[in-house]
């Protein structure tokens, strides 16, 4: 092999690795640039999509608040919904539409409330309304031209769901320009193009280099797409090839040109060098040639030059790569409120950040160098409570190589708490290490918006629950207690206090809720009847007084310091100018008091005042209805008594006449018999049966208030004392009788026999109610009834004497108490009672202008309370026993009776006692006898009910003829001589049928001897 060939091969073997190295570097440079731009474009696409989703999500959250409002779908509250929609418009700068299921617009914030509105316009493409109706979930529409706004719009809709079905649809109309503004705010490479298109590829927003606003970028390296998760829209990022293609191609071409030139020069030099070396070698064998000694070898110099050119080309490629990396770095550094990161976990488990963009310092307030040196500098800022969850989700993402997303609460280096969202995608390197590439974004501001939306949701939820409580609760105390509890548990107030007052401001009821003592010293002040001055202060048009500094209102108030520390709001609850109470709340945390808060608070107080007003009105209606029902019941009872009284009166006259004959002739027959005679005992049974029948008739007349009574002024204590022994015998030995007599008891006016009937019937009732050993208590008292008490008892206000009759018996349930005064109603066994005892008591009490009340419960005994009107007259002492009445006499008595048997009986009884009797069968006979009889007539004893001429009329005519004649009426039913309620006029003497001989003679003697 010749030296020239060897050198040529040697040079080729040296140049070839350089050529291969240059080719590899060129290919690697192209691949690196392409990956960098693809990663940059993908990151930008995701960031734009996130920003777009965040903007749509805030609108959906706001609409959802309106959809959950109690006024949505209520035709009577459309005005409230329009007001809430205007609040949405002011917050999000987007108009709101409210539509029914037929697409008829009900309200539109773009036009005044109440104006007629058209149907929702129809347009091609995706309709948010149709999507909501199809899925029942929030949806966004394609781009369309607004017929009212006259500008390109997109609509976002949410359903209004009531009872599990969609009743209406809420939409907000957002101008497409708002999304264009959002794109313009982003940091994007100058020669890149970003577009947002809808489902029909209609352009919603676009950002492109100058001169390409209306055309698609040409020569794009690639298009990167990302679809919105909340809307049918796509984000497209286009990267032009010229961004890095020209420098890359130039560098590659230059490199290959240099390589080609170097190869050519090398080969040429190899030939020349071979020749020279050959000559040199040949010359070595020959004498040296001084002329060439020390001269440079040209071929070697050319090879060196080619290597220098290759190095220069590589440096140029590296400069291009550095420029591309700088652009990517600038993109990451300029992301608003965000930074790009790359980290991995070392073999020992420690976290190490590989790359961090400059935005880290803006977000966290620490330098990149500090975090790159020690990842704990960043971890220390994270809320410690979230670290376990962060580790768990990070491990799950690394194990499954799935996307990682988490929101963290972190404390910046300056102490400010912020919210951070981490979004990354893991990848596994060839060595098995998992690396996370991601973006961290400060989401504090969106979180504040979300918190505000949640605050509105909480407020509206509390208002809705209070409204529901108002509808179902009819007790004022339970209502205000429930409202306080709802305000603390669901509205989020730290504590709540509600006072109910009367019209003058006096405290009636108090309710409060909240931990501890929310209003220091307030309870003590309220217990003393005082109210802090701030609670009565109305500040501003809403009437809400917000206690911050307090000013002169709080001067000297001992509660001012505590109330200011609790950030207190107060309001006076009024409805139609009527004062109903006060409401005081304290706020939690950092919540401020703005106009919206005070308006909602004032509206809540107005709702509670309206509810209290309705409860009061409802109670008044119930009271009036109860009063009406009671009057109707009393009327029915009175009508029933009247009907029975008419029946009793109808039979009393004839029945008592027959009883008078039976009892009278039985007594006459018994006079002639010995007491041991069997016939005497038989007649005794007949007499007793007649007397029981007479007593039954008297009871019928008593409860129907038809019984004739001769009341007089009595001391009830004396009457009870006189009857006490008799009552003890009647009740029996097993029952103790206790009498609690009131001192200086007022007098009453009553027929003593009726008082005796009352005591007897109540005693019998108590005896039958007590099983075994028991106790009966009789008590008296002086009482004064106010208008409310007297109305309940159906009495006039004034002074009364109370008779209370109590027993320790079995008691009665409410159903029995409602019927105990009905005639013939009894709970006793058959044959043990007539059912007229308590009816008789009721009739006598009402006849004497009194009232009776019963209190009882099963197993708790029974108490009857009887009220008699007080009389200021003095009782006549010893009236009953002032003298012993002598039954016999010799006076002339004109007896008038249309019943022959009664007339004969009366005549016989009087004649046997020595009286001279003039019998007459009616009024006409009596008048004729009065005129024809020459002697003196001392007494007119006449029946009341007679044909042609009754006893009262007969008395008038007899007195006309004989003025000095005294009159004694006989009747079993003396209604004709009764002035009212069965009370006899003073001076009227009456002998009730049936009567015995002793009763007849005693009454005749009494009338004759009367002055």
RATA-V991216 format. One record per pair of residues at least 12 apart in sequence whose ideal C-beta (glycine too) atoms are under 7 Angstrom apart, sorted by the first residue. I is the first residue (numbers start at 1). J is the second residue. D is the distance in whole Angstrom. If there is no record, write none. Layout:
BEGIN
[[I J D] [I J D]]
END
This chain:
BEGIN
[[3 274 6] [3 277 6] [3 278 5] [3 281 6] [4 271 6] [4 274 3] [4 275 7] [4 278 6] [7 270 5] [7 273 6] [7 274 5] [7 277 6] [8 267 7] [8 270 4] [8 271 7] [8 274 7] [11 266 5] [11 269 7] [11 270 4] [11 303 7] [15 262 6] [15 263 6] [15 266 5] [18 310 6] [19 259 5] [19 263 7] [22 255 5] [22 259 5] [22 310 6] [22 313 7] [25 314 6] [25 317 6] [26 252 5] [26 255 6] [26 317 7] [29 248 7] [29 317 5] [29 321 6] [30 248 6] [32 321 6] [33 244 5] [33 248 6] [33 321 7] [33 324 5] [36 324 5] [36 325 7] [36 328 5] [37 221 6] [37 239 5] [37 243 7] [37 244 6] [38 222 7] [40 328 5] [40 331 6] [41 224 4] [41 237 5] [41 239 5] [42 224 6] [43 340 7] [43 439 7] [44 188 7] [44 237 5] [45 224 5] [45 225 7] [45 226 4] [45 235 6] [45 237 5] [46 226 6] [47 335 7] [47 439 7] [48 186 7] [48 194 6] [48 235 5] [49 226 4] [49 228 6] [49 235 5] [51 182 6] [52 179 7] [52 196 7] [52 228 6] [52 233 7] [52 235 7] [53 228 6] [53 229 6] [53 230 5] [54 446 6] [55 182 6] [56 140 6] [56 156 6] [56 228 7] [56 230 5] [56 231 5] [57 230 6] [58 92 7] [58 446 7] [58 449 6] [59 92 6] [59 94 6] [59 156 5] [59 172 6] [59 174 7] [60 138 5] [60 156 6] [60 158 6] [60 230 7] [61 450 7] [61 453 5] [62 88 5] [62 91 7] [62 92 6] [62 453 6] [63 156 7] [63 158 4] [63 170 5] [63 172 6] [64 158 5] [65 453 6] [65 456 5] [65 457 5] [65 460 7] [66 84 6] [66 85 6] [66 88 6] [66 96 7] [66 170 5] [67 158 5] [67 159 7] [67 160 5] [67 170 5] [68 457 7] [68 460 6] [69 81 6] [69 84 6] [69 460 5] [70 463 7] [70 464 4] [70 467 6] [71 84 7] [72 160 5] [72 168 6] [73 160 6] [73 162 6] [73 167 5] [73 168 5] [78 106 7] [78 107 6] [79 113 7] [81 98 7] [81 107 7] [82 107 5] [82 113 4] [85 107 7] [85 109 5] [86 109 6] [89 109 5] [94 172 4] [94 173 6] [94 174 5] [95 108 7] [95 109 5] [95 110 5] [95 172 7] [95 173 5] [96 109 5] [96 170 7] [96 172 5] [97 171 4] [97 173 7] [98 168 6] [98 170 6] [99 120 6] [99 129 7] [99 168 7] [99 169 5] [99 171 7] [100 168 6] [103 119 5] [103 120 4] [103 129 6] [104 119 6] [105 117 4] [105 118 6] [105 119 7] [105 120 6] [110 148 6] [110 149 7] [121 147 5] [123 144 4] [125 142 3] [125 144 7] [125 198 7] [125 199 6] [125 200 5] [126 141 6] [126 142 5] [126 199 5] [126 232 5] [127 141 6] [128 140 6] [128 141 4] [128 155 5] [128 156 6] [128 157 4] [128 171 6] [129 157 6] [129 169 6] [129 171 7] [132 157 5] [132 158 7] [132 159 5] [132 169 6] [133 166 7] [136 159 6] [136 166 6] [138 157 7] [138 158 4] [139 157 6] [140 154 6] [140 156 5] [140 230 7] [140 231 4] [140 232 7] [141 154 6] [141 155 4] [142 198 4] [142 199 5] [142 200 5] [142 202 6] [142 232 7] [143 176 6] [143 198 5] [143 202 4] [143 204 5] [146 173 6] [149 173 7] [151 175 6] [152 176 4] [153 173 5] [153 174 7] [153 175 6] [153 176 7] [154 174 6] [154 176 6] [154 204 7] [155 171 5] [155 173 6] [156 171 7] [156 172 5] [156 174 7] [157 169 5] [157 170 7] [157 171 4] [158 170 5] [176 204 5] [176 205 6] [179 196 6] [179 204 6] [179 205 4] [180 205 4] [183 205 5] [183 207 5] [184 207 6] [185 336 7] [187 331 7] [187 334 4] [187 335 7] [187 336 7] [188 207 6] [189 327 7] [189 331 7] [190 209 6] [191 209 5] [191 240 6] [191 243 6] [192 237 7] [192 238 7] [192 239 6] [193 208 4] [193 209 7] [193 212 7] [193 217 5] [193 238 4] [194 207 5] [194 237 5] [195 236 5] [196 233 6] [196 235 6] [197 233 7] [197 234 5] [197 236 7] [198 232 6] [198 233 5] [199 232 4] [204 233 6] [217 238 5] [217 240 6] [219 240 6] [219 241 5] [219 242 6] [220 238 5] [220 239 6] [220 240 6] [220 241 7] [221 239 5] [221 240 7] [221 241 5] [222 239 6] [223 236 6] [223 238 5] [224 237 5] [244 324 6] [247 320 5] [248 320 6] [251 313 7] [251 316 5] [251 317 5] [251 320 6] [254 313 6] [255 313 4] [258 309 4] [258 310 6] [258 313 5] [262 306 3] [262 309 7] [262 310 7] [265 302 5] [265 306 6] [266 303 6] [266 306 6] [269 298 7] [269 299 3] [269 302 4] [269 303 7] [270 299 7] [272 298 7] [272 299 6] [273 297 7] [273 299 3] [329 357 7] [332 357 4] [333 357 5] [333 358 4] [333 359 6] [335 359 6] [337 363 7] [337 441 6] [337 442 4] [338 359 6] [338 439 6] [338 440 6] [338 441 4] [339 356 6] [339 357 4] [339 359 3] [339 360 5] [339 363 6] [339 440 6] [340 357 4] [340 439 6] [341 353 6] [341 355 7] [341 356 5] [341 438 6] [341 440 6] [342 354 4] [342 355 4] [342 435 6] [342 436 7] [342 437 5] [343 436 6] [344 433 5] [344 434 7] [344 435 5] [351 375 4] [352 375 6] [353 371 6] [353 372 5] [353 375 6] [356 368 5] [356 371 6] [356 372 6] [363 420 7] [363 440 7] [363 442 5] [364 378 6] [364 381 6] [364 412 6] [364 413 7] [365 412 4] [365 413 4] [365 414 5] [366 413 5] [381 410 4] [381 411 5] [381 412 7] [382 408 5] [382 410 5] [383 408 7] [383 409 4] [383 410 7] [386 408 6] [386 409 6] [390 406 6] [390 408 7] [393 406 6] [397 426 6] [398 426 6] [398 434 5] [401 426 5] [401 428 6] [403 425 5] [404 422 7] [404 424 5] [404 426 7] [404 436 7] [404 438 7] [405 422 7] [405 423 5] [406 422 5] [407 419 6] [407 421 5] [407 443 7] [408 420 5] [408 422 7] [418 442 6] [418 444 5] [419 443 5] [419 444 5] [419 447 4] [420 440 6] [420 442 6] [420 443 7] [421 441 5] [421 443 5] [422 438 6] [422 440 5] [423 438 6] [423 439 6] [424 436 4] [424 437 6] [424 438 2] [425 437 6] [425 438 7] [458 490 7] [458 491 6] [458 492 6] [459 491 6] [459 600 6] [461 490 6] [462 486 6] [462 487 6] [462 490 4] [462 491 4] [463 604 6] [465 486 5] [465 490 6] [466 483 6] [466 486 6] [466 604 6] [466 607 7] [467 607 7] [469 482 5] [469 483 7] [469 486 7] [470 607 6] [470 611 4] [474 615 6] [474 618 7] [476 500 6] [476 509 6] [476 612 6] [476 615 6] [477 509 5] [477 511 7] [479 611 6] [480 498 4] [480 500 6] [480 509 7] [480 511 4] [481 511 4] [483 498 6] [483 608 6] [484 496 4] [484 497 7] [484 498 6] [484 511 5] [484 512 6] [484 513 4] [485 513 5] [487 585 6] [488 513 5] [488 514 5] [492 588 6] [493 585 4] [493 586 6] [493 587 6] [493 588 7] [494 514 6] [494 518 6] [494 566 7] [494 586 4] [494 587 6] [494 588 5] [495 512 7] [495 513 7] [495 514 2] [495 518 3] [495 519 7] [495 585 7] [495 586 5] [496 512 6] [496 513 5] [496 514 6] [496 585 5] [497 512 4] [497 519 6] [497 522 7] [497 584 4] [498 511 5] [498 581 6] [498 583 5] [499 581 5] [499 582 4] [500 580 7] [500 581 4] [500 612 7] [501 579 6] [501 580 7] [501 581 5] [501 582 7] [503 578 6] [503 579 6] [505 579 6] [507 526 6] [507 529 6] [510 526 6] [518 566 6] [518 586 5] [519 559 7] [519 562 7] [519 563 7] [519 584 7] [520 559 7] [520 562 4] [521 558 6] [521 559 5] [521 562 7] [522 559 6] [525 559 7] [531 582 7] [532 557 6] [532 559 5] [533 553 6] [533 557 6] [534 547 5] [534 550 7] [534 553 6] [534 554 6] [534 563 7] [534 570 5] [535 570 5] [535 582 5] [535 584 6] [536 572 6] [537 553 5] [537 570 7] [538 572 6] [540 598 7] [542 598 5] [542 599 6] [542 602 4] [543 571 6] [543 572 6] [543 602 6] [544 569 6] [544 571 5] [544 598 4] [544 601 6] [544 602 5] [545 570 5] [545 571 7] [546 569 5] [546 593 5] [546 598 7] [547 563 5] [547 564 6] [547 568 4] [547 570 7] [548 564 7] [550 564 6] [566 586 4] [567 586 6] [567 587 4] [568 584 6] [568 586 5] [569 585 5] [569 593 6] [569 601 6] [570 582 7] [570 584 5] [571 583 5] [571 601 6] [571 602 6] [571 605 5] [573 605 5] [573 608 6] [573 609 4] [574 609 6] [575 609 4] [575 610 5] [575 613 4] [578 613 7] [580 609 5] [580 612 5] [580 613 6] [581 612 7] [583 605 5] [583 608 7] [634 794 7] [641 703 7] [641 704 5] [641 705 7] [641 843 7] [644 704 5] [644 823 6] [645 704 3] [645 705 7] [645 706 5] [648 700 4] [648 701 6] [648 704 5] [648 706 6] [649 706 5] [649 973 5] [649 975 6] [652 697 6] [652 701 6] [652 972 5] [652 973 4] [653 945 5] [653 972 5] [653 973 5] [655 697 6] [655 972 7] [656 694 7] [656 697 6] [656 972 3] [656 993 4] [656 994 5] [657 899 5] [657 902 5] [657 972 7] [657 993 6] [659 690 5] [659 693 6] [659 694 5] [659 993 7] [659 994 4] [660 902 5] [660 905 7] [660 993 5] [660 994 4] [660 995 6] [661 901 4] [661 902 6] [661 905 6] [662 686 7] [662 690 5] [663 687 6] [663 690 4] [663 691 7] [663 994 5] [663 996 6] [664 905 4] [664 909 7] [664 996 7] [664 997 6] [665 905 6] [666 683 5] [666 686 5] [666 687 5] [666 690 7] [667 687 6] [667 996 6] [667 997 5] [668 908 7] [669 683 6] [670 683 5] [670 684 7] [690 994 7] [694 994 5] [696 834 7] [697 972 7] [699 836 4] [699 840 5] [700 836 7] [701 973 7] [702 757 6] [702 840 4] [702 843 5] [702 844 5] [703 823 6] [703 836 6] [703 839 4] [703 840 5] [703 842 6] [703 843 3] [704 843 6] [705 843 5] [705 846 6] [705 847 4] [705 981 6] [705 982 5] [706 973 7] [706 975 6] [706 982 6] [707 982 5] [708 974 4] [708 978 6] [708 982 6] [708 984 6] [708 990 5] [708 992 7] [709 751 4] [709 754 6] [709 847 7] [709 982 5] [709 983 6] [709 984 7] [710 751 5] [710 984 5] [711 749 5] [711 750 5] [711 751 5] [711 848 7] [711 983 6] [712 749 7] [713 747 5] [713 749 5] [713 871 6] [713 873 4] [713 874 7] [713 875 5] [713 876 7] [714 747 7] [714 748 6] [714 750 6] [714 752 6] [714 875 5] [715 745 7] [715 747 6] [715 875 5] [716 745 6] [716 748 6] [716 780 6] [716 801 6] [716 803 6] [717 741 5] [717 745 5] [717 780 6] [719 752 6] [719 755 5] [720 739 6] [720 759 7] [720 778 6] [723 756 6] [723 759 5] [724 737 7] [724 739 6] [727 759 6] [727 763 5] [730 760 7] [730 763 5] [730 764 7] [731 763 5] [731 766 7] [731 767 5] [731 776 6] [732 767 6] [734 772 6] [734 773 5] [734 774 7] [735 767 6] [735 770 6] [735 774 5] [735 775 7] [735 776 5] [736 775 5] [737 776 5] [738 775 7] [738 777 5] [739 778 5] [740 777 7] [740 779 4] [741 780 6] [742 780 5] [742 781 5] [742 782 6] [745 780 5] [745 782 6] [745 801 6] [746 782 5] [746 799 7] [746 801 5] [746 870 4] [747 871 5] [747 873 6] [747 874 7] [747 875 5] [748 801 5] [748 868 4] [748 869 7] [748 870 7] [748 871 6] [749 871 5] [750 848 5] [750 868 7] [754 844 5] [757 840 6] [757 844 6] [758 841 5] [758 844 6] [761 837 4] [761 838 7] [761 840 6] [761 841 5] [762 805 5] [762 841 6] [762 864 6] [764 837 6] [765 837 6] [765 838 6] [766 807 4] [766 809 6] [768 828 6] [769 807 6] [769 809 3] [769 810 6] [769 862 6] [770 807 6] [770 808 6] [770 809 4] [771 810 6] [774 807 6] [774 808 4] [774 809 6] [775 808 5] [776 807 5] [777 806 4] [778 805 6] [779 804 4] [780 801 7] [780 802 6] [780 803 6] [781 802 4] [782 801 6] [783 800 5] [783 802 5] [784 799 5] [785 797 6] [785 798 6] [785 800 6] [793 851 4] [793 853 7] [793 867 6] [794 851 6] [795 851 5] [795 867 6] [799 870 4] [800 867 4] [800 868 6] [800 869 6] [800 870 6] [801 868 5] [801 870 6] [802 865 6] [802 867 6] [803 866 4] [804 863 6] [804 865 5] [805 864 5] [806 861 6] [806 863 4] [807 861 5] [807 862 6] [808 861 5] [809 861 6] [809 862 6] [810 858 7] [810 859 7] [811 856 5] [811 857 5] [811 858 5] [811 859 5] [811 860 5] [811 861 5] [811 862 6] [812 856 4] [812 862 6] [813 858 6] [817 854 6] [817 856 6] [820 838 5] [820 854 7] [821 838 6] [821 839 6] [821 842 4] [822 839 7] [823 835 7] [823 836 6] [823 839 4] [824 836 7] [845 866 6] [847 981 5] [847 982 5] [848 868 6] [849 869 5] [850 866 6] [850 867 5] [850 868 5] [850 869 7] [851 867 5] [852 864 6] [852 866 5] [853 865 4] [885 1002 5] [885 1005 5] [885 1006 6] [886 1005 6] [887 913 6] [887 998 7] [887 1001 4] [887 1002 6] [887 1005 5] [888 913 5] [888 914 5] [889 913 7] [889 914 6] [889 915 5] [889 1005 6] [889 1008 6] [890 914 5] [890 915 7] [890 916 7] [891 915 6] [891 938 4] [891 939 6] [891 1008 6] [892 916 4] [892 918 7] [892 935 6] [892 936 6] [892 937 5] [892 938 5] [893 910 6] [893 915 5] [893 917 6] [893 938 7] [893 939 5] [893 941 5] [893 1004 7] [894 918 5] [894 920 7] [894 926 6] [894 929 7] [894 930 7] [894 937 5] [894 940 5] [894 941 7] [895 907 6] [895 917 6] [895 918 7] [895 919 5] [895 920 7] [895 941 5] [896 920 5] [896 922 7] [896 923 7] [896 926 4] [896 942 4] [896 943 6] [896 954 6] [897 943 5] [898 921 6] [898 922 5] [898 943 6] [898 946 5] [898 947 6] [900 921 7] [903 919 5] [903 921 7] [906 1000 7] [907 919 5] [909 997 5] [909 1000 5] [909 1001 7] [913 1001 5] [918 933 6] [922 946 6] [922 947 7] [922 948 7] [923 946 6] [923 948 6] [923 949 3] [923 954 5] [924 948 7] [924 949 7] [926 954 6] [927 957 6] [930 958 6] [930 961 6] [930 962 6] [931 961 7] [937 962 6] [937 965 5] [938 966 7] [938 1008 6] [939 965 7] [939 966 5] [939 968 6] [939 1004 7] [939 1007 6] [939 1008 6] [940 955 6] [940 958 5] [940 965 5] [940 967 5] [941 968 5] [941 970 7] [941 1004 7] [942 954 6] [942 955 7] [942 969 6] [942 970 7] [943 970 5] [943 971 7] [944 969 5] [944 970 7] [944 971 4] [944 974 6] [944 976 5] [944 977 6] [945 971 7] [945 973 7] [945 976 7] [950 976 6] [951 969 5] [952 976 6] [952 977 6] [955 967 5] [966 1007 5] [966 1008 7] [967 989 7] [968 989 5] [968 991 6] [968 1003 6] [968 1004 6] [968 1007 5] [969 989 7] [969 990 5] [969 991 7] [970 991 5] [970 993 6] [971 990 7] [971 992 7] [971 993 6] [972 992 7] [972 993 4] [974 990 6] [977 990 7] [989 1007 5] [991 1003 5]]
END
